């Protein structure tokens, strides 16, 4: 019998990818405050804000939920800094309430956390490394992680710079920003870099900030393994590289056989909200999930088609 999986933020980057990949394997119930413009088969969608406690209670009352994958959040670092009250409500209070409801229902809880829990003064952080966020978004992730660690069956899946296909509803916006000199959307790094490479437009990428980028399809597969293995505790669900965005730009050029990447300019990081090095060691998580994670170059080969503008 199929497991029933509740996905919050079902029309967001991560939620949509999981549903697209596994809507036939699981009975999926998705909640989001906006309606999707792209429908998936075998997917029940509910328009519901994750802060709507009564609406969440109704979902759990009307359905037997085996697994909750909680992706819904305010993800903008600057928005979290500028409106801390809203960020606290959405990213922390709603998460704690959802955790409580899942606990009452006996549902496994999978929380999408972030590399932003680290301050960037180290490198290749393990699942057991001390946390110390430098931005409010990261601090709220830490608060939520602390709550989850009181529930032995819960899984905390830290991920990093999630990139992938551009959702249909954001393609018009991407056309407006694809020639910006700096990255407008971190998750569209492949498409924006490729657009600039093909036209010779300047794109400035940091060469002194290091991450472990994760293709959203790899992350979906990792979440599937968390369910199958009933994994719990802190997990690093990410790519296995320590790489700068500038080096990512060079590898994108190599993937598409573009020899002249002189339009990609290297520059030191200028964003005080972003820690310098949040690269993640994922070797423990690989062993727990029983799967080998990919490098950035492997993800480009596996998920990004060469005959398109960086789309899957």
N, C-alpha and C positions, 0 to 999 in steps of 0.2 A: 504494500500500500504506500502511496506517495506521502512523504512528509509535507505538512503545510507550513510554509515559510512566510512570515510577515516581513515585508521590506519597507522600512520608512525612507522617505525621500526617493520614492520609486521612479520619479522622472528626473532625478539628478544623474550626474555622470556615472557614479558607481552603481547605484540602484538599477539604472536602466541597463547597464552592461550585464549585471548578474541575471536580470530577468530575461534579456535577449538570449543569453547563453543557456539558461537552465529552466525556462518556463515549461518545458516538457518533462523534465526530471522531477520537479517539485510542483505541488499545488501552491501557487504564489498569490498572496494577497498584498497588494501594494497600497500605500497611503502617501499622498502628497497634497500640498495646498493648491497645486495647479494641475490642470488636466493635460495629459500627454497628447502630442500631435502624432505620435507613432505608437500604434497598438501592437501588442505581442499576443500570440496565441496562448490559451490556457492561463490567462492572467486576469485576476479580478482587481479592478482599480477603484479606490475610494478617495474622493476629494476630502481631505481632512488635514488640518494643521496639527503637527505633532504636539503642540502646546494645548490642544483641545482634550483635556483629561476625560470628560464625559464621552467624547467620541471614541477615545481609545478604549475606555471601559466597554463600550458597546461592541467594538471589534472583538475583544476577548470574550465577551458574553455570547456573541453570535457564532463564533468559530473556535475550533480546537486548534490552537497554535502550537506547533512543535518547536519552531525556531523563530527567533526574532533577529533580523539583521538591521541594525540601527545605523543608517547612513545620514539621516537628516541632520543638518546643522547649518549655522551661519559660518561659512568657510573663509570669508574675506578677513584678512588680518586687520586691515584698516577699519572696516566696519565694526569689528569686535572692539577695537580700541576706542572708536568714536562714540559708540552706543553700548556701553558696558551692561546697562540694565537689560536691554533686549538680548544681548549675547548670553548673559547669565541665565535668562529665562529659557531661551531656545536650546542652548548648548549644554546647560547643566541641569536646571530644574526639570525640563521635559525628559531628559535622559534618565534621571533618577526615578521619576514617576513611571516611565515605561519599564524600567528595571523592576520596580515593585510589582507592576501588573503581570509582567512575565514570570516573576517568582511565584505569585499567587496561582498562576495557571500552569506552573511546572514547565514552562517553555525555556529552551536553551537561549541564552542571550549572547549575541555577537555584536561588539561595539567597534566601530571604525574610529581608531585613534590616529595619532599623527607623529611624525618625526619632530614636530614643533614642541614637544615636551622637553627637548634638550636645548641647552644654551649655546651649543656650537663651539665650545672651547676644547672639546675632545674630538674623537674620530672613530668611526666604525663602532658605534654604541651597541652593546648587547642588550638582550631583553632584561638583564639584571642591572644595567648601569643606572646610577642615580639620575633623577630627572630634575630639571631646573629651567623652566621656560622663561624666555625674555619678552614674550608678548602675551596679551590677555587670552587670545585664542588657545595658546598652548597651556596656560595656567588652568583654563576651564577643562581641557582634556585631562590634565593631571587630577583635578578634583573628581572628575567622573571615574577615572581609573581607580582612585582610592576607594570609591563606593563599590565598584565592580569586584575589587579584590576581596571584599567581604563575602562574595558569593562564589564558592569553589568551582561551580560548573560554568561560569561565565568566561567568555573569550574576549580579550582585548587585542584587536588587530591594528597595530601601528603600520601605517603606510606612508608613502613619500612621493611627491610630485607625480601624481597620477595623470597620465596622458592617454590620448586615444582619439577615436573618431569624433568629429564635430556633430553634435545633435542637430537634427533637421531644423529645429526652431532657433538655433543660434548661428546658422550659416550666413544669414543676412548680416548679422552683427560682425561675424568674422570677416566678411568682405570689406567692412568699414575699417577694420583695424589691422588687416594682414600686412600692411606695409609700414606699420609703426616702427620706430627705431628701437624700441624696447618691447619686451614680451608683454602683451596685453592680457593674455590668459595663459597661465602656466601649463594647463593641460593641452593647449593647442601648439606646443612648442614645435612639433614636427611640421605641421601645416604652415605656420608662420615662417619658420626657417626656410622651408622649401619655396614658399612664395617669394621670399627675398632673394634666395639663391638664383631662382629662375629669371628674375628681373634685374638683378644687380643692385637692388635697394639695400641700404645699410641696415643692419640689425646688430645691436650692441648686446652682447651676452657676457655675464660675469664669469671671470676665470678664477676667482678666489673664493667661491662659495660651492660647497660640495654636498651632493645629495645621492640618494639611491633610487633613481626614477623607476616607476612602475607602470607598465601598460595596464589599462583598465581590464583587459581580457585576462591577463595573468592574475590580477587581483581577484577577479571573479572565480577563476579556477582555484585559487588559494582558499577563498571562502567556502567553496564546495568541499574542499578537503577538510576544512575545520569542522564542517557538519559531519562528513563521513567518519572522521577519526574521533569525533566528540572531543576535540582539543579544547583546552581551557588555559586560563592564565594569560600572561603577556606573550604575544607573538609578533614577530616582525614580518609582515606580509608586504614584500617589496621586491625590487630588483636587487641583484647582488653586487652592483658596482658602487664605487666611490668615484663620482665624476662631477665635473663642473658643467654648467650650461654651455660654456664656450666649447668644451670638448664634445658635448652632445651635438652641437651645431656641426662640428667637423665630421662626426660619424654619420649624421643625416646626409651631408654632402656625399660621403663615401657610399652610402646605401643607394643613392640615386645617381651614382657615377658622375658627379659634378666635381671636376678637378679644380676649378677656380672658385674658392670660397673666400676670396679677399673682401667681399662685402660684409662678411661676418667679423665684427670687430670685438676684440677682447677688452675688457675693462674691469676694474675692481668694483666690488659690490657697493651700492650706495643706499640700500634700504636698511634703516636701523631696526626695523621690526623682524628682519630675517637673520637667524643665527648663521654663522660662517660655515660651519661643518656639521651637518646632521646626517651624515652617512650612517647606515645601519648594518650591523652584522646580523645576518639572517640564518647562520649555520644551524643554530639550535632549532629554529622553527622548521627548517628544511627536514631535520631528522624527525621532529614530532609529526609533521604532516606527511612524511614519506614521499616527498617530491623534490626535484631539483629546480631551483629558481633560475631565472635567466639573467644574463647581462643585458645592458642597453642595446648593444649590437645584435644580440640574439633576438631580442624583442622586435627590433626593426626588421629583421629577416623573417620572423615568424608571423607577425601581425600586420605589417605595413606593406601594402601592395605597391610594386614598383611602377605599375601602369596607371597610377592615380596621383592626385595631389596630396599624398600622405594619408589617404583614407584606408580603412581596413578593407 
